[in-house]
Amino acid sequence: MRIRYLGHAAFLIEAEGKRVVFDPFLSGNPNAPVNPEDISADGIVLTHGHADHVGDAVAIAQRTGALIVAPVELANWMSKQGAPRVHGMNFGGSRQFDFGHLKMVPAWHSSSLDGPNGPIYLGNPAGFILTLGGVSVYHAGDTSLFGDMELIGRRHRIDVALLPIGDNYTMGPEDAAYAVELIKPRWVIPIHYNTFPLIQQDPHAFARLVEQAGARCQVLAPGEEWTVPA
């Protein structure tokens, strides 16, 4: 499996000839290494409805025909915005798609977009576990630390955990390192940091905390690609 970091919480994951994009916030992302037009995808996974995660999902889906998978309220809203194919899920649900197996798990955050008459509620925020090519990747979405992360780690072998460390809007480095102790992944990649001044963090300091928690950390610069070791 190859994992390419697209900045903020966006990733392109590829294995067995399939390409899955998470939270494609590219337009307006000062750290995005590519334009939406550069992305091809079989599936698009959205963790919640904030603009810095929904991003360019509709435009990519319209151009590529990719299926958008998201919490059900967000999926329905994406369909109304012109996404040609959507699939809604809810907590605890799992499904095999042609681009891999997905399970939706909780995240503690919020989920809405600004509308002409105020916020548009877009369901509960979530994390997703993608299993593709024999590798399981847990994208935690935007979340705080919560105790049921231990259940996620007990119920599933997590090869790679994508964990937010920016603080203020999500858990910070110390809480994310404690999450590693609960989830027990093989590898951790920090996300959702250094996009804006309010979420500035040192990912290498976080990597040291991860190692103390018993896992290995792979810090990726936007645009950098990494192959998950066997």
C-alpha positions in Angstrom: 0.0 0.0 0.0 1.2 3.5 -0.9 0.0 6.5 1.2 0.4 10.0 -0.2 -0.2 12.9 2.1 -2.0 15.8 0.4 -1.8 18.2 3.4 -4.1 18.9 6.4 -6.2 15.7 6.7 -6.2 14.7 3.0 -4.7 11.5 1.7 -4.5 9.4 -1.5 -4.2 5.7 -0.7 -3.4 3.2 -3.4 -3.2 -0.6 -3.4 -4.3 -3.4 -5.8 -4.9 -0.9 -8.5 -7.5 1.1 -6.5 -7.2 4.7 -5.4 -9.0 6.1 -2.3 -9.0 9.7 -1.3 -9.8 10.9 2.2 -11.1 14.5 3.0 -9.8 16.2 -0.3 -9.3 19.7 0.9 -7.1 21.0 -1.9 -8.5 24.3 -3.2 -7.9 26.9 -0.5 -5.4 24.6 1.3 -2.1 26.6 1.4 -0.1 23.3 1.8 -1.8 21.3 -0.9 0.8 19.8 -3.3 -1.7 19.2 -6.1 -4.8 20.6 -7.7 -8.2 18.8 -7.7 -7.8 18.2 -11.4 -4.7 16.1 -10.7 -6.5 13.6 -8.6 -8.0 10.3 -9.9 -10.0 8.2 -7.5 -12.2 5.1 -7.3 -13.6 6.1 -3.9 -13.7 9.3 -1.8 -14.2 9.1 1.9 -15.4 12.1 4.0 -15.1 12.0 7.8 -17.4 15.0 8.4 -18.9 18.1 6.9 -16.5 20.9 7.6 -15.2 22.8 4.5 -11.6 21.9 5.2 -12.5 18.2 4.9 -15.3 18.1 2.3 -13.1 20.3 0.1 -13.2 19.4 -3.6 -15.0 16.1 -3.2 -17.9 16.9 -5.5 -15.7 18.2 -8.3 -13.4 15.1 -8.1 -16.4 12.8 -8.1 -18.0 14.5 -11.0 -14.9 14.2 -13.1 -13.8 10.7 -12.1 -17.1 9.0 -11.3 -15.8 8.1 -7.9 -18.2 6.9 -5.2 -18.4 9.3 -2.2 -18.8 7.5 1.2 -19.7 9.6 4.2 -21.9 9.8 7.2 -25.4 9.4 5.9 -26.6 13.0 6.3 -23.4 14.3 4.7 -23.7 11.8 1.8 -27.3 12.9 1.1 -26.2 16.5 1.1 -23.3 15.7 -1.3 -25.8 14.1 -3.7 -27.8 17.4 -3.6 -24.7 19.3 -4.5 -24.2 17.2 -7.7 -22.1 14.2 -6.6 -23.1 11.5 -9.1 -22.7 8.5 -6.7 -22.9 8.5 -2.9 -23.2 6.0 -0.1 -24.2 6.9 3.4 -23.0 5.0 6.5 -23.4 5.2 10.3 -21.5 4.2 13.4 -20.6 0.6 13.6 -21.6 -0.1 10.0 -19.2 -1.7 7.5 -19.3 -2.5 3.9 -17.2 -4.0 1.1 -16.7 -1.7 -1.8 -14.8 -2.3 -5.0 -12.1 -0.1 -3.7 -11.8 -1.8 -0.3 -13.6 -2.5 2.9 -14.8 0.5 5.1 -16.0 0.6 8.7 -17.4 3.8 10.2 -16.4 4.5 13.8 -17.1 7.4 16.1 -15.2 10.7 16.4 -15.8 13.5 18.9 -16.1 16.7 17.0 -18.8 18.7 15.1 -20.1 18.6 11.5 -21.7 21.5 9.5 -21.2 24.0 6.7 -22.1 27.6 6.6 -25.3 28.2 4.7 -27.3 31.3 3.6 -29.5 31.0 6.7 -26.9 29.7 9.2 -25.1 26.4 9.7 -26.2 23.4 7.7 -26.2 20.3 10.0 -24.4 17.4 8.3 -24.7 14.5 10.7 -22.2 13.1 13.2 -18.5 13.3 12.5 -16.7 10.0 12.1 -13.5 8.1 11.6 -13.2 5.3 9.0 -11.1 2.1 8.9 -10.1 1.3 5.3 -8.8 -2.2 4.6 -7.2 -2.6 1.2 -4.5 -5.0 0.0 -4.3 -6.6 3.4 -3.5 -3.3 5.2 -5.9 -1.5 7.6 -5.7 2.3 7.8 -7.7 4.2 10.5 -8.4 7.8 9.6 -9.6 9.3 12.9 -11.0 12.4 11.3 -11.2 15.4 13.5 -11.5 14.2 17.0 -10.7 14.6 20.7 -9.2 11.8 22.7 -12.0 9.4 23.9 -11.9 6.1 25.7 -13.6 4.0 23.1 -10.5 4.3 20.9 -9.4 1.3 23.0 -12.3 -0.7 21.6 -11.3 0.3 18.0 -7.8 -1.1 18.7 -9.1 -4.3 20.4 -11.6 -5.1 17.7 -9.4 -4.3 14.7 -5.7 -4.7 13.9 -4.7 -1.2 12.9 -1.6 -1.1 10.7 -1.6 2.7 10.2 -3.4 5.3 12.3 -3.9 8.8 10.9 -4.3 11.0 14.0 -4.9 14.8 14.3 -2.4 16.7 16.5 -3.2 20.3 15.8 -4.9 21.0 19.1 -7.6 23.8 19.5 -10.1 22.1 17.1 -8.9 18.5 17.7 -6.7 16.6 20.2 -3.2 17.9 20.6 0.1 15.9 20.5 -0.1 14.7 24.1 -3.7 13.4 23.8 -2.9 11.9 20.4 0.1 10.1 21.9 -2.2 8.6 24.5 -4.6 7.6 21.7 -1.7 5.6 20.3 -1.6 3.6 23.6 -5.3 2.8 23.3 -5.4 2.0 19.6 -2.0 0.1 19.4 -1.3 0.7 15.7 1.9 -0.4 14.0 2.5 3.0 12.5 1.1 6.5 13.1 1.0 9.5 10.7 0.2 12.9 12.2 -2.5 15.0 10.4 -4.4 18.2 10.8 -1.5 20.5 11.8 0.5 23.5 10.4 -2.2 24.4 7.8 -3.0 27.5 9.7 -1.3 29.4 12.5 -3.8 28.3 15.1 -2.8 24.6 14.7 1.0 24.9 14.5 2.8 21.9 15.9 6.1 20.1 15.7 5.4 16.7 14.2 8.9 15.4 15.1 8.3 16.1 18.8 5.0 14.2 18.4 7.0 11.3 16.7 9.1 11.0 19.9 5.9 10.7 22.0 4.6 8.0 19.6 7.8 6.0 20.0 7.4 6.2 23.8 3.9 4.9 23.4 5.1 1.8 21.6 4.5 2.5 18.0 6.4 3.9 15.0 5.7 7.3 13.5 6.1 8.4 9.9 6.0 12.1 9.4 5.1 13.0 5.8 5.4 16.4 4.2 2.6 17.5 1.9 3.1 15.6 -1.4 5.3 13.0 0.1 4.5 9.3 -0.5 5.2 6.3 1.7 4.9 2.6 1.3 3.6 0.7 4.3 6.2 -1.9 5.4 5.2 -5.5 5.4 
